Amino acid sequence: KEEPWETALKTTVVDIEVGEFRGHRVSVWDLLHSQYIPEENRKELLELYEAGELTLEQVKTVVSTIVTRTAAAAA
């Protein structure tokens, strides 16, 4: 059984208009585990969120920003 925080990340979706995500609604969980988020960033974000130091909205914002910037830099 997955943790409530994990379920929240998997059910919260964002619109990202870059890369392979363009035109799709993507879960925060899938973005976190995409090629755009370095593993050390992913671990840190998950730890902070699980500990209650970041809200779901904050995680969503940070992940969206990293994915957008990384994809733009790659383009």
N, C-alpha and C positions, 0 to 999 in steps of 0.2 A: 504494500500500500504506500502510495507516495505521500509526501509531506504536504500540508496545506500551502506552504510558500511555493512549492514546486508546481502544484496545480495552478496557482495564481499566475505564475510565469507562463505556463502552457496555454492558459485560456485568455490571457490579455494579448490582444493583437494590435499591431500598428501598421500604418501605411508607410512604406519606405519606397521612394521613387528612384532607387539606384540599383545597378547591377541586375542580377537575376531576380531580385525582389520587385522590380518595377511593375506596377499594376496589380500587385498581389497584397493581400492582408497577411501579415506574418506574425507568428507568436513571438513574444519577447524571448521565450525559451529557445526557439529556433534561431533567432538573431544572435543570442548569446553563444550558441554553438556553431555559428557560421565561421567561414574562413576569415571574416573581417575582424573578429575579436580575438586578440592574442590570448593564449591560454592563461597567462599570469593575470591579465585583466579580468577574464571570466571568473577565475578562482576568487579573486579579491571581491568582485561585485557580488558573487553568490554568498561569500562569507559575511559581508556587510549586510546584505539583505536578510539572510537567515538569522543574523544576530539582532535584527530590528534597527540597525543603524541607518539603513536606507529604506525609504518607502518604495512601494511598487512603482509609483509615478516617477520617482527619482531614477530607479533602475531603467525604466522605459526610456526616459530622456537621455540618460548617459549612453545606453546601448544604441539608440537611434542616432545619436550624434557621432559616436565612434564609427558605426557602419557607414553613415553618409560621408564622413570625412575620408575614411579609408578608401571607399569606392571612388570618390572624386579624385583622390590622389593617384589612384591606379589608372584612371581613365585618360 
